[in-house]
């Protein structure tokens, strides 16, 4: 008798995936298949279909992280079964989330970094809405104490990301979005007296305006609100939308005062999956003190194995991005974050210089003083193409660059914006410049004449 028997392999196990019987059929795409299919083949089908997506590393329109270390990928895979909401089942993951909150609070100069309240979210949009809700509840409680009307809350902003428009509509708050005047690219202190009143629940200051990458002057806005309070008695808080700048300013603009050092700043949000360098999707919101988060907005859940507080717009969500965020904090430290963000900043400023030297563009933002980005517009004498045409042309080489009009009242200005993130090296930037030059040469020989440049919003 043989000690052990070797099971003979079936011939089908030696058949190449693309030579198997499955390749002779097309799987349904819009209804559930009646029968199961070989795992390797289905993987190949989905994998091959995803080849039709663009290369995320060449997506210079996105603010989001597109490059991570292998160790991050491993931690994400190991955490695929962990539900962040279930803090009783995964107490160490909950502890890691708590550590991240205190690390970020300290990074943003919270006066009570060890005690302050904050939480992770699915992204900066949810975090911003939580900050907005806290401002609305605080305003309403104060108005009720005074016996005043609470039916007409408003929020004052400059050019903001669409999440704030969603917040206003979903939670019944009037959004007073200040139009851009002159050469302005964001909210100005002198705008506030016109738009703020006793029903203003807060002012949103953006640290990294989506359209251009510039910072709004948070300290100057706070000083103007101090002056308004002295004159009117309106005590209006500030929420800083630091979706991108919250993980740039502490390392690159170290002397800039924008965070909890300003007593009027009551809450800050940021995206961990943008310049926080974590994979999609994690955001963070931190309140200055415990009193800045109304207790009415915190719910206690007792059906996951223990009694735990929760404050979020959703429920179940993956723990992986939060664990990856913690890994980055430990792995990089202040030194590592500074080196990475400085490299991105240097590349953005180099790009701005090269684009300016092409002679047909006018820089709107040159990468100095705010996000690692560059924004520019065409000079008026360029008639043989517009920025939408340029976006289309260089997309044939894989690059995705956003072109769009500025917000009201400067919609006539069309800009193109390039975001420089971790992994966008100077060498890649040089390749992009080469492709932009090729596109310009192409339009010299093959002009595209538009009767009205505004009529071609195809991006």
N, C-alpha and C positions, 0 to 999 in steps of 0.2 A: 504494500500500500504506500502510495506517495505521502510524504509528510503533509503537503498542502497541494491544493489543486489550483492551477492558474486558469481563471475564467477566460475563454476565448473571446477576443474582441469581435464585434460585429463589423462587417464591411462598411456599414453606413457611418461608423464612427471615424473612418479614415477618409471620408468624402469631404472635399473642400467645401466650405460654406457656400461659395458662389456656384458650386456644381451640384448642390443638393436638390432634392425634389422641391423644397420650399421656394427656390428661386424661380421655378416655373409658374408660380402663382403670385397674384398681387393681393396683399392683405387689405381688408377694408379699412377706410380712413375715417368714416363718419358714423359707423355702427359697430357694436361690439362683435368680434368674430364668434362664430358658433363653437369652434374648437380651439384647443390650446396649440401653440406653435413652439418649435425648438427655441430655447433661450438664446443660443448663440446667434441664430439667424435673426431673431427679432432685434437683438442688440445691434447687429450689423445694419438692419433696415433703418432703425432710428438714428444710429451713428452716421450713416451715409446721408440721411436726409438733413441732418444738422450741418453738413458741409456746405449747404446752400446759405447758411447764415454768414454774415460778415465776420471778419477777423476782429475780435473785441479789442485787441491791442492797437489796432489802427483806428478805433473809434475815438476820435479826438473831440467829439461833441459831448461825450458823457463825462460826468464828474466822478463816476463810480470806479472802484478798484477793479482792474482787469489783470493784475499780476500778483500772485502770492507765492510764498515759499512752499516747498514740498511738505514741510512739517505742518503747515496750516491745512493743506489738503488732507493730510493724514488725520489730524484732529477733527476736521469736519466729517470725515468718513466714520471715525470712531464715535461721533456724537449724533449720528443720523437718527438714532432711536430715542433721543432725549427731548422731552417736551418742556420748554422753558417755564411754562405756567405751573407745572407740577413740582413745586418747591419742596413738598414733603417727600416725594419719591426720589428726587434728585437734589438733596440738600447741599452737596458740594458745588454743584453747578449754580445753585442759588447763591452760595457764598461767593463764587467767582463773579457773578453779576454784581453783588454788593460791593466787592472790592473795586470793580471797574467804576462804579458810581463815585466812590470816594476818591479814586485816583483822578477822575475827570474833575470832580469838585475842587480838588487841590490844584489841578492844572489851571482852572479858571478862577483861582484865588477866592474861593468861598471862605467867608469868615468862620464857618463851622463845618469844615470839610469832613470831619469825622462823624458829624451828627446830621448833616443836611440830608434832605430827601431827594431822590431821583430814581429813574428806572430806565431800563432798556426798552426799545420799541422795535417795530419792524423796519423803521427807517425814520428819516428826519421829518417827513410829512406828518406821521402820527405824533412824533415828539412835539412838533410845532402846535398841532391841534390841542394836545394836552396842556401846553403852556397857555394857549388861548383860553381854554376852558377854565383853568385856574384863575386867570385874570377876570373872566366874566363872573365867576362865582364870588370872588372877593369884592368886586364892584357892586354886585347885587346885594350882598349882605350889608355892605356899608350904606347903600341907598335905603335899604329896608329899615335900618336903625334910625335913619334920619326921617323916615316916613315919606320918602320921595318916590317918584315914578321909576319903575325898572323895566319899562317896555321898549326902550329905544337905545340899547347899547350900540356903540360903534367902536371901531378900531382904526387907527391911523397908520398908514404904511406908505412907503415909496414903491418902486417897482419890485413886486414880490413874486416868488414862485407860486404856481397855481394852488398849492396846498392851502394858502391863506384865503384864497377866493372860495375854496371848498369849505374851509372852516366857517367863513362868514355865512355861506348859504346853508350849510348843514345845521348850524347852531344858532341861526337867526340873529346874526350880528351884522350891522351895516359896516361895510368896508369902505373907508375913505382913502382911496389910493391917490396920492398926490401926483398930479401930472408933472412931467419933466419940462422945465422952462430953460431957455437959453442953452448953455452948454452942459447943464446938469445931467448927471448919470444916476442920481439917487436922491434920497430924502435929505432936505436941507433944514437946519435949525429954524430959519426964518419962515418955513412953511407951517410950523406947528400952531402958531396962534390963530391962523385962519381956519384950521381943520379940527382942532381940539376943543372940547367943551365938557360940561359936567357929565355927559353920557359916554365919554371916552373911557373904555375899560383899559386901554393901554396903547402904547406906541410900539410898533415893530421896527427895530433897526436891523438891517441886514449886513452881516459881515461876509461879503462875497456875493454881490448882486448877480443873479443868474445870467443876465443879459450881457454883462461886460466883465465881471470878475472884480469890480472895485468894492471897497469897503465904504459903508455909510459912516459918518462921523459920530459914533456912539457917545463919546464924552461930550461933544458940543450939543448933541440933542438932549442929553441929560441936563446940562447946564441951562438950556432954554426952558426945559420943563420946570426946573427949580424956579426960574424967574416967573413963569406962568403961575406957579403955585403961590408965590409971594403976592402976585397981583390979583389973583382970582380965587385962591383957595382950592383949586382943582389939584388933587394929589394923584398924578397919572404915572403909573409904573411903566417900565420899559422891558420888553422881551427881546432878547437878541437872537435872531435867526442866524446861528453860526453853522449852518448846514455844511459848509466847506471851510470857512475861515476859522471855525472853532478848533480845528486841528492844524492850522497854519500859523495864525498869529502868535500863539504861545512859544513857537520855535523860531519864527523868522522875524516877526515884528514885536520883539520882546518888550520894547519900551511903549508900545501902544496901549493906552488905557481904554478898555472896551468891556471888561468883564465884571465880576462881582466886587471889584475894587470901587466901582460906582454904586453907591447905595440905592440908586433908583432902578438899577438892573435887578429885577426880581427872579428872572428865569432865563435859561439859555438852552437851546437845542442844537444838536449837531448830528451829522451822519457818521457813524463808525465805518460804514462801507464806502465812504468817499475818501477824504484825506486822512481819515482815521486808519486806513489801510487794511480794514477787515473785509472779508468777502461779503457779498450781498446776503441777507439784508439785516442790518442792525442800526438803530439810531439811539440817541441818548437825550434825555431832558433832565436838567438839574434845577432845583429851586434854591434860592439864596438861603432861606431858613425854613424850618418846619412850618412856621406860621404862614408861609407863602403858598402852601398847598392846602386848600380847604379840606377838612376831614370828610366833608359830605361827598367828595369825589372818590374816596377810597372804599372799596368793597371787600368784605371778608368772605372767603370761599371755604366751605368745610366739607366738600364732597370729593376731594382728591386724596383723602387720607389724613388730613390735618387741617387746622384752621389757619388761613394765611391771608394777608391783605393783597389786593391787586388794584392797580389803576392803569388801565389801558383801553384802547378802542377795540382790540381783538382779544382772543383767548389763547388757544393753542398756537405755538410757534416754535421753530427749531432753535435749539440751544447752541448749535455749532458756531454761528457767527459771533456770538458773545464769548464763547470759549476762545475763538481765534483772536478776538479783540484783546483778551487778557494775555494770550501768548505774545501778541505784538508789544504790549506794554512791557512785559518782562524781557522779551528778546531785544527790543530796540532801546528802551529807556529814552531819556531826553536827548542823549547824544545821537542815537540812531535816528529818531524822528527828525532832529535838526538837520542831520546830514542828508537824509532823503528829501525833505522839503526844500532844503537849500539847493540840492541838485536840480529839482524840478523848477525852482525859481530861476536858476542860472540858465537852464535850457529855454524857458519861456522868454527871458530877456534877450537871449541870443536870437530866437525866432523873430522877435519884434524888430530887432536890428536888421536882420536879413530881409524881412518883408518890407520894411521902410526903404531899404536900398533898391528895391525893385522899381521904385519911382511912380507907380500907378496907384498906390494905396496910401490912405491917411490913417495913422494910428489913432484909435479911440482909447485904448488902454495898452500900455507897453510892458506889463509884467512887473512894474516897480510899485511896491507899497501895499500890495494886496495879494490876490490869488496867483498861483503860477499859471498864467493864461495870457493870451494876447487877443485883442479885438481890434478890428480895422474896417474901414469902408473904402469904396472906390473913389478916386478923385473925379470931380464932375466932368472932366474932359474925356474920360474913358467911355466910349460909345459902342465898341465892338463886342462887348459881352457884359453881363451883370454877375453879381456874386452867386446867384442861384445857378447860372451856367457853369461857373467855376466849381461849385460843389459837385455838380453832375459830372464834370469832366474828370476831376481827380478821384471820383468814386470808382472810375474804371480801373484805378490802380489800388483799390481797396480802402482808401482813406475816406472817413466819414467826418465832415466838418459842417457845423451848423451855420446856416444863413437865415436871417430873420430881421424884421423891422424892430426898432426900439419901441418901448411902450409910449402911451399917450403922454404928452402932446408932441412927440418927436417921431411919429410913425413913418415920416418920409425918409428917415435915415435907415438905410439897410446896412447891417453889419455882418461880419463873419467872425466867429470866435473859435479859438483853438485852446483846448484844455491840455495842460501838461501834467501827467500823473506819474506815480511810481511805475517805472518800467518804460517810460517814454525817454529814451536816451538821446544824447546829442547826435549820435549817429542816425537814429531814426528821424530826428528832426531835420537833419541834413538831407535825407532821402525825400522827405516831404517837400522841402524847399525846391529840390530838383524837379519834382513832379509838378509843383505849382508853376515853375518856369516853363516846363514843357507845355502845360495847359495854356499859358499866356501866349507862347509862340504859336500854338495851334489856332487860337482865336485871332491872331494877327493875320493868319492865312485864310481862316474860315470864320469871318465875323458873324455874330448873331445880333441882328438889329431888332430892338424892341420898341414898339410905338409908345409903350408905357411900362417901365420896369416894374411897377407895382402889380402888374397883371400877371406876373409869373411866380406866384407864391407856391412853387411845387415842392417845397421842403417844409 
